[in-house]
Amino acid sequence: MNNKRLFNLKRPHQFFGLGFGTGLAPIAPGTFGTLAALPFIFITMHYPLWLQIVFAVVISVFGIWACGKTADDLGVHDHPAIVWDEVAGYYITMIGAALSWQTLLVGFLLFRFFDIVKPGPIRVLDKRAHGGFGIMIDDVLAGIFSLICLQALIKVGLLPF
């Protein structure tokens, strides 16, 4: 089946599920999708920590719906073009971090590492969870792992705070 004809960015769930179209990149759609989190990170960087956490929960819960519905449209559980999970995961990674090119880069690399390698519980959830929740949960967990590592690097002084 040719999924390209099923992509329709005019449908709100696909617009978001496909990361504003970044998931349609011909190579490394997950990497491009991760970058789609940057506007959210920049807009909320000065918000209180509690509001950043609330925003992360909102975009994650919203992603369950958008990714699940987009997957249904495409007939593929976790099509590579579905990247809202990467948006949420990278956003989670950057919660509470002072933004600099160093924190953005290290956070990006940490998130991509955990998202691709899927160590331990991330791999288990990726294999066992289904639907929109299944698409989102491994990236949310990768974001949490990355957040912990990034904050540890900041705490020990290896990155600006």
CYANA upper distance limits for C-alpha pairs under 8 A (distance plus 0.5 A):
  2 ASN  CA      6 LEU  CA      8.12
  3 ASN  CA      7 PHE  CA      7.23
  3 ASN  CA     74 LEU  CA      6.57
  6 LEU  CA     73 ASP  CA      7.43
  6 LEU  CA     74 LEU  CA      6.66
  7 PHE  CA     14 GLN  CA      7.77
  7 PHE  CA     74 LEU  CA      8.12
  8 ASN  CA     14 GLN  CA      6.93
  8 ASN  CA     15 PHE  CA      7.94
  9 LEU  CA     14 GLN  CA      6.00
  9 LEU  CA     15 PHE  CA      4.96
  9 LEU  CA     18 LEU  CA      8.33
  9 LEU  CA     20 PHE  CA      8.02
  9 LEU  CA     21 GLY  CA      7.47
 10 LYS  CA     14 GLN  CA      7.98
 10 LYS  CA     15 PHE  CA      7.03
 11 ARG  CA     15 PHE  CA      6.61
 12 PRO  CA     16 PHE  CA      6.85
 13 HIS  CA     17 GLY  CA      6.18
 13 HIS  CA     65 TRP  CA      8.16
 13 HIS  CA     66 ALA  CA      5.02
 13 HIS  CA     67 CYS  CA      7.78
 13 HIS  CA     69 LYS  CA      7.17
 13 HIS  CA     70 THR  CA      6.82
 14 GLN  CA     18 LEU  CA      6.01
 14 GLN  CA     66 ALA  CA      7.19
 14 GLN  CA     67 CYS  CA      8.17
 14 GLN  CA     69 LYS  CA      8.31
 14 GLN  CA     70 THR  CA      5.93
 15 PHE  CA     19 GLY  CA      6.90
 15 PHE  CA     20 PHE  CA      5.50
 15 PHE  CA     21 GLY  CA      6.95
 16 PHE  CA     20 PHE  CA      5.96
 16 PHE  CA     21 GLY  CA      8.44
 16 PHE  CA     63 GLY  CA      8.42
 16 PHE  CA     66 ALA  CA      6.99
 16 PHE  CA     84 TRP  CA      6.84
 17 GLY  CA     63 GLY  CA      7.43
 17 GLY  CA     66 ALA  CA      5.59
 17 GLY  CA     67 CYS  CA      5.36
 17 GLY  CA     70 THR  CA      6.69
 17 GLY  CA     82 ILE  CA      5.85
 17 GLY  CA     83 VAL  CA      6.59
 17 GLY  CA     84 TRP  CA      5.44
 18 LEU  CA     22 THR  CA      6.90
 18 LEU  CA     23 GLY  CA      5.40
 18 LEU  CA     24 LEU  CA      7.53
 18 LEU  CA     33 GLY  CA      8.22
 18 LEU  CA     81 ALA  CA      6.24
 18 LEU  CA     82 ILE  CA      5.21
 18 LEU  CA     83 VAL  CA      5.88
 18 LEU  CA     84 TRP  CA      6.76
 19 GLY  CA     23 GLY  CA      6.27
 19 GLY  CA     33 GLY  CA      6.12
 19 GLY  CA     36 ALA  CA      6.75
 19 GLY  CA     82 ILE  CA      7.64
 19 GLY  CA     83 VAL  CA      5.92
 19 GLY  CA     84 TRP  CA      5.67
 19 GLY  CA     87 VAL  CA      7.64
 20 PHE  CA     36 ALA  CA      7.95
 21 GLY  CA     25 ALA  CA      8.25
 22 THR  CA     29 PRO  CA      7.07
 22 THR  CA     32 PHE  CA      6.10
 22 THR  CA     33 GLY  CA      5.66
 22 THR  CA     36 ALA  CA      7.50
 22 THR  CA     81 ALA  CA      8.38
 22 THR  CA     83 VAL  CA      8.22
 23 GLY  CA     29 PRO  CA      5.11
 23 GLY  CA     30 GLY  CA      7.03
 23 GLY  CA     32 PHE  CA      7.14
 23 GLY  CA     33 GLY  CA      5.95
 23 GLY  CA     80 PRO  CA      7.62
 23 GLY  CA     81 ALA  CA      4.62
 23 GLY  CA     82 ILE  CA      6.42
 23 GLY  CA     83 VAL  CA      6.08
 24 LEU  CA     29 PRO  CA      6.79
 24 LEU  CA     81 ALA  CA      5.97
 25 ALA  CA     29 PRO  CA      5.57
 25 ALA  CA     32 PHE  CA      7.48
 25 ALA  CA     81 ALA  CA      8.32
 28 ALA  CA     32 PHE  CA      6.99
 29 PRO  CA     33 GLY  CA      6.36
 29 PRO  CA     80 PRO  CA      7.06
 29 PRO  CA     81 ALA  CA      6.55
 29 PRO  CA     83 VAL  CA      7.81
 30 GLY  CA     34 THR  CA      6.56
 30 GLY  CA     80 PRO  CA      7.45
 30 GLY  CA     81 ALA  CA      7.92
 30 GLY  CA     83 VAL  CA      6.36
 30 GLY  CA     86 GLU  CA      7.05
 31 THR  CA     35 LEU  CA      7.21
 31 THR  CA    112 ARG  CA      7.87
 32 PHE  CA     36 ALA  CA      7.33
 33 GLY  CA     37 ALA  CA      8.02
 33 GLY  CA     83 VAL  CA      5.65
 33 GLY  CA     84 TRP  CA      7.48
 33 GLY  CA     86 GLU  CA      6.49
 33 GLY  CA     87 VAL  CA      6.72
 34 THR  CA     83 VAL  CA      7.81
 34 THR  CA     86 GLU  CA      5.34
 34 THR  CA     87 VAL  CA      5.53
 34 THR  CA     89 GLY  CA      8.34
 34 THR  CA     90 TYR  CA      6.64
 34 THR  CA    108 PHE  CA      8.26
 35 LEU  CA     87 VAL  CA      7.72
 36 ALA  CA     87 VAL  CA      6.44
 37 ALA  CA     41 ILE  CA      6.76
 37 ALA  CA     86 GLU  CA      8.34
 37 ALA  CA     87 VAL  CA      5.09
 37 ALA  CA     88 ALA  CA      7.54
 37 ALA  CA     90 TYR  CA      6.93
 37 ALA  CA     91 TYR  CA      6.37
 38 LEU  CA     42 PHE  CA      6.55
 38 LEU  CA     91 TYR  CA      8.22
 39 PRO  CA     43 ILE  CA      6.50
 40 PHE  CA     44 THR  CA      6.60
 40 PHE  CA     91 TYR  CA      7.79
 41 ILE  CA     45 MET  CA      6.21
 41 ILE  CA     91 TYR  CA      6.66
 41 ILE  CA     94 MET  CA      7.63
 44 THR  CA     52 GLN  CA      7.13
 45 MET  CA     52 GLN  CA      8.39
 45 MET  CA     95 ILE  CA      8.49
 45 MET  CA     96 GLY  CA      8.14
 45 MET  CA     97 ALA  CA      8.50
 45 MET  CA     98 ALA  CA      7.98
 45 MET  CA     99 LEU  CA      7.78
 47 TYR  CA     51 LEU  CA      6.67
 47 TYR  CA     52 GLN  CA      6.85
 48 PRO  CA     52 GLN  CA      6.99
 49 LEU  CA     53 ILE  CA      6.82
 49 LEU  CA     95 ILE  CA      7.69
 49 LEU  CA     96 GLY  CA      6.39
 50 TRP  CA     54 VAL  CA      6.75
 51 LEU  CA     55 PHE  CA      6.56
 52 GLN  CA     56 ALA  CA      6.67
 52 GLN  CA     95 ILE  CA      6.73
 52 GLN  CA     96 GLY  CA      8.08
 53 ILE  CA     57 VAL  CA      6.78
 53 ILE  CA     92 ILE  CA      8.29
 53 ILE  CA     95 ILE  CA      7.54
 54 VAL  CA     58 VAL  CA      6.69
 55 PHE  CA     59 ILE  CA      6.68
 56 ALA  CA     60 SER  CA      6.54
 56 ALA  CA     88 ALA  CA      7.11
 56 ALA  CA     91 TYR  CA      7.29
 56 ALA  CA     92 ILE  CA      6.53
 57 VAL  CA     61 VAL  CA      6.55
 58 VAL  CA     62 PHE  CA      6.44
 59 ILE  CA     63 GLY  CA      6.39
 59 ILE  CA     88 ALA  CA      6.69
 60 SER  CA     64 ILE  CA      7.04
 60 SER  CA     85 ASP  CA      7.91
 60 SER  CA     88 ALA  CA      6.27
 60 SER  CA    136 MET  CA      7.51
 60 SER  CA    140 VAL  CA      7.91
 61 VAL  CA     65 TRP  CA      7.57
 62 PHE  CA     66 ALA  CA      6.79
 63 GLY  CA     67 CYS  CA      6.02
 63 GLY  CA     68 GLY  CA      8.32
 63 GLY  CA     84 TRP  CA      6.61
 63 GLY  CA     85 ASP  CA      7.08
 63 GLY  CA     88 ALA  CA      8.28
 63 GLY  CA    132 GLY  CA      7.67
 63 GLY  CA    136 MET  CA      7.19
 64 ILE  CA     68 GLY  CA      6.33
 64 ILE  CA    131 GLY  CA      8.32
 64 ILE  CA    132 GLY  CA      4.70
 64 ILE  CA    133 PHE  CA      5.55
 64 ILE  CA    135 ILE  CA      7.83
 64 ILE  CA    136 MET  CA      6.59
 65 TRP  CA     69 LYS  CA      6.50
 65 TRP  CA    132 GLY  CA      6.46
 66 ALA  CA     70 THR  CA      6.55
 66 ALA  CA     84 TRP  CA      8.40
 66 ALA  CA    132 GLY  CA      7.85
 67 CYS  CA     71 ALA  CA      6.48
 67 CYS  CA     82 ILE  CA      6.93
 67 CYS  CA     84 TRP  CA      7.32
 67 CYS  CA     85 ASP  CA      8.19
 67 CYS  CA    132 GLY  CA      5.68
 67 CYS  CA    135 ILE  CA      7.33
 67 CYS  CA    136 MET  CA      8.13
 68 GLY  CA     72 ASP  CA      6.73
 68 GLY  CA     77 HIS  CA      8.43
 68 GLY  CA    131 GLY  CA      5.83
 68 GLY  CA    132 GLY  CA      4.13
 68 GLY  CA    133 PHE  CA      7.90
 68 GLY  CA    135 ILE  CA      7.94
 69 LYS  CA     73 ASP  CA      6.81
 69 LYS  CA    132 GLY  CA      7.83
 70 THR  CA     74 LEU  CA      6.77
 70 THR  CA     82 ILE  CA      7.90
 71 ALA  CA     75 GLY  CA      6.30
 71 ALA  CA     76 VAL  CA      5.91
 71 ALA  CA     77 HIS  CA      5.88
 71 ALA  CA     78 ASP  CA      6.86
 71 ALA  CA     79 HIS  CA      7.24
 71 ALA  CA     82 ILE  CA      8.06
 71 ALA  CA    131 GLY  CA      8.33
 71 ALA  CA    132 GLY  CA      8.24
 72 ASP  CA     76 VAL  CA      7.35
 72 ASP  CA     77 HIS  CA      7.90
 74 LEU  CA     79 HIS  CA      8.10
 77 HIS  CA    130 HIS  CA      8.12
 77 HIS  CA    131 GLY  CA      7.20
 77 HIS  CA    135 ILE  CA      8.14
 78 ASP  CA     82 ILE  CA      7.15
 78 ASP  CA    135 ILE  CA      6.51
 83 VAL  CA     87 VAL  CA      7.12
 84 TRP  CA     88 ALA  CA      6.80
 84 TRP  CA    136 MET  CA      8.43
 85 ASP  CA     89 GLY  CA      6.55
 85 ASP  CA    135 ILE  CA      7.23
 85 ASP  CA    136 MET  CA      5.43
 85 ASP  CA    137 ILE  CA      8.46
 85 ASP  CA    139 ASP  CA      6.18
 85 ASP  CA    140 VAL  CA      7.68
 86 GLU  CA     90 TYR  CA      6.52
 86 GLU  CA    139 ASP  CA      6.66
 87 VAL  CA     91 TYR  CA      6.63
 88 ALA  CA     92 ILE  CA      6.62
 88 ALA  CA    139 ASP  CA      7.90
 88 ALA  CA    140 VAL  CA      7.14
 88 ALA  CA    143 GLY  CA      8.20
 89 GLY  CA     93 THR  CA      6.77
 89 GLY  CA    111 PHE  CA      7.60
 89 GLY  CA    139 ASP  CA      5.56
 89 GLY  CA    140 VAL  CA      5.38
 89 GLY  CA    141 LEU  CA      8.02
 89 GLY  CA    142 ALA  CA      6.97
 89 GLY  CA    143 GLY  CA      4.74
 89 GLY  CA    144 ILE  CA      8.10
 90 TYR  CA     94 MET  CA      6.96
 90 TYR  CA    107 GLY  CA      7.88
 90 TYR  CA    108 PHE  CA      7.16
 90 TYR  CA    111 PHE  CA      6.63
 90 TYR  CA    143 GLY  CA      6.34
 91 TYR  CA     95 ILE  CA      7.06
 91 TYR  CA    143 GLY  CA      7.99
 92 ILE  CA    140 VAL  CA      7.71
 92 ILE  CA    143 GLY  CA      5.67
 92 ILE  CA    144 ILE  CA      6.87
 92 ILE  CA    147 LEU  CA      7.11
 93 THR  CA    107 GLY  CA      6.63
 93 THR  CA    108 PHE  CA      8.48
 93 THR  CA    111 PHE  CA      7.28
 93 THR  CA    143 GLY  CA      5.22
 93 THR  CA    144 ILE  CA      6.69
 93 THR  CA    145 PHE  CA      8.27
 93 THR  CA    146 SER  CA      5.78
 93 THR  CA    147 LEU  CA      4.59
 93 THR  CA    148 ILE  CA      8.39
 93 THR  CA    150 LEU  CA      7.89
 94 MET  CA    103 THR  CA      8.48
 94 MET  CA    104 LEU  CA      7.96
 94 MET  CA    107 GLY  CA      7.02
 94 MET  CA    147 LEU  CA      6.91
 94 MET  CA    150 LEU  CA      8.50
 95 ILE  CA    147 LEU  CA      7.59
 97 ALA  CA    103 THR  CA      7.62
 97 ALA  CA    150 LEU  CA      8.47
 97 ALA  CA    151 GLN  CA      7.65
 97 ALA  CA    161 PHE  CA      7.02
 98 ALA  CA    103 THR  CA      7.78
 98 ALA  CA    160 PRO  CA      7.64
 98 ALA  CA    161 PHE  CA      5.64
 99 LEU  CA    103 THR  CA      6.48
 99 LEU  CA    104 LEU  CA      6.96
 99 LEU  CA    161 PHE  CA      8.46
100 SER  CA    104 LEU  CA      6.60
100 SER  CA    160 PRO  CA      7.93
101 TRP  CA    105 LEU  CA      6.44
102 GLN  CA    106 VAL  CA      6.50
102 GLN  CA    159 LEU  CA      7.29
102 GLN  CA    160 PRO  CA      8.06
103 THR  CA    107 GLY  CA      6.20
103 THR  CA    150 LEU  CA      8.09
103 THR  CA    159 LEU  CA      7.09
103 THR  CA    160 PRO  CA      7.73
104 LEU  CA    108 PHE  CA      6.45
105 LEU  CA    109 LEU  CA      6.64
106 VAL  CA    110 LEU  CA      6.48
106 VAL  CA    150 LEU  CA      7.76
107 GLY  CA    111 PHE  CA      6.52
107 GLY  CA    146 SER  CA      7.17
107 GLY  CA    147 LEU  CA      8.00
107 GLY  CA    150 LEU  CA      6.66
108 PHE  CA    112 ARG  CA      6.61
109 LEU  CA    113 PHE  CA      6.51
110 LEU  CA    114 PHE  CA      6.78
110 LEU  CA    146 SER  CA      5.86
110 LEU  CA    149 CYS  CA      8.20
110 LEU  CA    150 LEU  CA      8.18
111 PHE  CA    115 ASP  CA      6.41
111 PHE  CA    142 ALA  CA      6.67
111 PHE  CA    143 GLY  CA      6.39
111 PHE  CA    145 PHE  CA      8.46
111 PHE  CA    146 SER  CA      5.83
112 ARG  CA    116 ILE  CA      6.41
113 PHE  CA    117 VAL  CA      6.33
113 PHE  CA    118 LYS  CA      8.35
114 PHE  CA    118 LYS  CA      5.75
114 PHE  CA    119 PRO  CA      7.28
114 PHE  CA    142 ALA  CA      5.62
114 PHE  CA    143 GLY  CA      8.29
114 PHE  CA    145 PHE  CA      7.86
114 PHE  CA    146 SER  CA      7.57
115 ASP  CA    138 ASP  CA      7.88
115 ASP  CA    139 ASP  CA      6.53
115 ASP  CA    142 ALA  CA      6.04
118 LYS  CA    122 ILE  CA      5.56
118 LYS  CA    123 ARG  CA      5.37
118 LYS  CA    138 ASP  CA      8.25
118 LYS  CA    142 ALA  CA      7.90
119 PRO  CA    123 ARG  CA      6.31
120 GLY  CA    124 VAL  CA      7.11
121 PRO  CA    125 LEU  CA      6.61
122 ILE  CA    126 ASP  CA      6.57
122 ILE  CA    138 ASP  CA      5.66
122 ILE  CA    139 ASP  CA      8.42
122 ILE  CA    141 LEU  CA      6.79
122 ILE  CA    142 ALA  CA      7.22
123 ARG  CA    127 LYS  CA      6.78
123 ARG  CA    138 ASP  CA      7.79
124 VAL  CA    128 ARG  CA      6.65
125 LEU  CA    129 ALA  CA      6.02
125 LEU  CA    134 GLY  CA      7.74
125 LEU  CA    137 ILE  CA      7.48
125 LEU  CA    138 ASP  CA      6.52
126 ASP  CA    134 GLY  CA      6.86
126 ASP  CA    135 ILE  CA      7.99
126 ASP  CA    137 ILE  CA      7.85
126 ASP  CA    138 ASP  CA      5.92
128 ARG  CA    134 GLY  CA      8.02
129 ALA  CA    133 PHE  CA      7.21
129 ALA  CA    134 GLY  CA      4.67
129 ALA  CA    135 ILE  CA      8.25
129 ALA  CA    137 ILE  CA      8.29
130 HIS  CA    134 GLY  CA      4.56
130 HIS  CA    135 ILE  CA      7.38
131 GLY  CA    135 ILE  CA      6.91
132 GLY  CA    136 MET  CA      6.72
133 PHE  CA    137 ILE  CA      6.31
134 GLY  CA    138 ASP  CA      7.60
135 ILE  CA    139 ASP  CA      8.18
136 MET  CA    140 VAL  CA      6.66
137 ILE  CA    141 LEU  CA      6.59
138 ASP  CA    142 ALA  CA      6.56
139 ASP  CA    143 GLY  CA      6.46
140 VAL  CA    144 ILE  CA      6.79
141 LEU  CA    145 PHE  CA      6.71
142 ALA  CA    146 SER  CA      6.56
143 GLY  CA    147 LEU  CA      6.44
144 ILE  CA    148 ILE  CA      6.76
145 PHE  CA    149 CYS  CA      6.86
146 SER  CA    150 LEU  CA      6.45
147 LEU  CA    151 GLN  CA      6.51
148 ILE  CA    152 ALA  CA      6.62
149 CYS  CA    153 LEU  CA      6.76
150 LEU  CA    154 ILE  CA      6.76
151 GLN  CA    155 LYS  CA      6.46
152 ALA  CA    156 VAL  CA      6.73
153 LEU  CA    157 GLY  CA      6.84
153 LEU  CA    158 LEU  CA      5.77
153 LEU  CA    159 LEU  CA      6.45
154 ILE  CA    158 LEU  CA      6.24
154 ILE  CA    159 LEU  CA      5.20
154 ILE  CA    160 PRO  CA      6.63
154 ILE  CA    161 PHE  CA      6.25
155 LYS  CA    161 PHE  CA      8.31
157 GLY  CA    161 PHE  CA      8.41
